[in-house]
Amino acid sequence: MVNYIFSDKTGTLTKNIMEFKKFTAGNKSYGLSKPEEEVVYDEGVTNVNFYDPEFWQEWRNTRSPNYENLRKVVLNLAICHTIIVEEKEGQINYNASSPDELALTNAARHFGLVFTERDENGNIILKD
């Protein structure tokens, strides 16, 4: 269960853009302020500016000590929103009511947990 999401709103009000850069899972913070490399994102992933090689090592290793905390955070990013999916030419596009929702859901997408649709009962369908 997520109790709080804290976000730095700098730029969101003036430019209506929010970027996902850092987060905390368990007692550990992820995301580097000054990336050492340029990150390439999958087509359709926007509002994400995340770089942290240590995160990827832990995320890909189900035996890492913080894996369960990471899994819970990423799952919540993927399912806690009101986004509507539009598919055009085989490409998934998100229609979000706020730049926050777009950034958080696209972060989950960047991490490999993709929100694809809601079924007729409103259940969220994910692809990993």
Secondary structure, 3 states (H helix, E strand, C coil): CCCCCCCCCCCHHHHCCCCECCEEECCEEECCCCCCCCCCCCCCCCCECCCCHHHHHHHHCCCCCCHHHHHHHHHHHHHCCCCEEEEECCEEEEECCCHHHHHHHHHHHHCCCEEEEECCCCCEEEEC
